Amino acid sequence: MSSKATSGFWKFDFQQSPVRDSGRTDAARADSASGLIKRDSPGTNTSPIKIGRSAAWRYGISLLFVTAAFVCTLLIQRFFPYPFLFLFFAAVMASAWFGRTSGGMFAVLVSTILVDYYFVRPYKSFAINATDVTYFAGFVACAIVASWVSASQRKSEEALEEARDELEIRVAERTADLKKSNADLRRTMDEHEQAQQALRQTQSELAHLSRALTMGELTSSIAHEINQPLTAVVAHGHACAGWLSADPPEIEKARQTVNRIIQDGTRAGHVLGRIRALFSKQAHSSDWLDINEVILELTVFLRDEANRQRVILTADLAPDLPRLRGDRVQLQQVVLNLMMNALDAMRSMPGDRRELTVRSRHEGPDGIRVSVEDSGVGLTPEVERKIFDPFFTTKSQGIGMGLSISRSIIEAHNGKLWAAARADGGAAFQFTLPLSGPNENQ
């Protein structure tokens, strides 16, 4: 086989175009693998000088590996009957690993020339003996495969390394985002908690203000209630003095009079205690109470005011109601607010139509219903929808917080408060309470 024919048969196109590897050229990848230059970021345009230098380095390293294999093969060739070509395979694989595909194929070309010229008969000629064609063809094929495998393995390893680096970057970015989101969430939760505390403080202040305003309207009734036991104490004191001045002294009647003085003084102390409780800003504790007693105490408070307004005040109370657990002062505030609103609603009504009725009834097996009914101006549908909204009021001097606070108190006791117009005129405000107190299960 002639040299010309051989060179024509084993002709390869070693011109290699840059292969995309995460946006980098072969030159950038080769230099990155050797650690001589930094990796190009995706989309970076490599200058012609840099491309030329990297190409020269690839072909130079390939030529170095092939030369080393050639020298070693010449030294050990005399010990083998057939050409010992395995060092060329190692040179091709090393060239493909460091020089990528173009470097590996260049090593294949140089190795093929050297093997053909020095190790395939006839020696020092590019002609190939017919008996060695198969052996030579196998060498070339194995060299090409070794080059391709080595270059592919390096490319896969770099792709894996870049994917790992990119994953680490994304994880770091995501971790930073999560930390920032977590910090924002904690800040939002802190702001929400502060707003809740401020709201609770404001509600407490408004509840206290509502009680103060309500008690201000009841000054005359409170004075009347205090005056009654004190007047009785003075009268009984004079009577006791008279019984003791008799000759002989009426000891038994004086003792009875003293007992009455003690009872009236105790009654005056209870009245003062209830007034202080209504004005108190401190938190109240739940206790077992009789709702009928709460209603009766308030009817006594309002009796004088009702008489001045010529209102018939009636307490229609179920006699066998069980005791329930709740905050006595808060429930007094609710009933008192509803009764005062009823009195205000009847100011413009004729005198013979002013009636205020407070009822208590059973609400199922484990509840109590209280209703405050008046014969006043009634409720329009629009007012009925808004009557419990904060700062909504139909009074010229009202602040619009009484009913809103009353509903909050009832709901805190696990109850329900609502209003409705009566069919025969006026309005009815009703609330239900369970026998168990707030946040309790009996």
Number of C-alpha atoms within 10 A of each C-alpha: 11 12 13 10 12 15 13 10 9 12 9 12 8 14 9 12 10 13 14 11 16 15 13 19 20 24 24 23 26 24 21 16 18 11 10 9 12 12 15 17 11 12 10 12 11 13 8 9 9 12 15 12 12 19 20 15 18 27 20 17 21 30 21 15 21 27 18 14 21 20 12 14 19 14 10 11 15 11 9 8 7 10 18 17 17 13 17 27 23 17 28 35 29 23 31 32 24 24 33 29 27 25 32 33 29 26 34 32 22 18 26 18 16 19 24 21 17 16 21 22 19 14 14 13 16 22 20 20 15 10 10 13 16 11 12 18 13 12 20 19 12 15 26 20 16 22 30 21 17 21 26 16 15 21 18 13 12 17 14 12 12 14 13 12 12 12 12 12 12 12 12 12 12 12 12 12 12 12 12 12 12 12 12 12 12 12 12 12 12 12 12 12 12 12 12 12 12 12 12 12 12 12 15 16 13 16 22 17 17 23 22 15 15 18 19 11 12 17 13 15 18 20 11 17 20 19 13 13 21 17 12 16 21 13 14 21 17 13 16 20 15 13 19 17 11 10 7 8 13 15 13 11 14 19 14 13 21 17 13 17 21 14 15 21 17 13 17 18 14 13 18 15 11 15 14 12 16 19 18 14 14 9 8 13 11 16 13 15 16 15 23 23 11 17 22 14 14 16 20 15 21 22 17 18 21 20 11 9 14 17 22 16 19 14 15 13 18 13 9 9 15 16 15 20 21 25 19 20 19 22 18 18 23 21 23 24 20 23 25 16 18 26 22 15 21 23 15 10 12 10 13 9 15 23 20 22 18 24 17 22 18 16 14 9 8 13 17 22 19 22 22 22 25 31 23 25 17 21 19 11 11 8 14 15 12 12 20 22 16 14 15 17 18 12 11 6 7 13 16 18 20 28 23 17 23 24 19 18 21 20 16 14 24 17 20 17 22 15 18 17 19 16 9 8 15 21 23 24 21 20 21 22 25 22 24 18 20 19 8 10 8 8
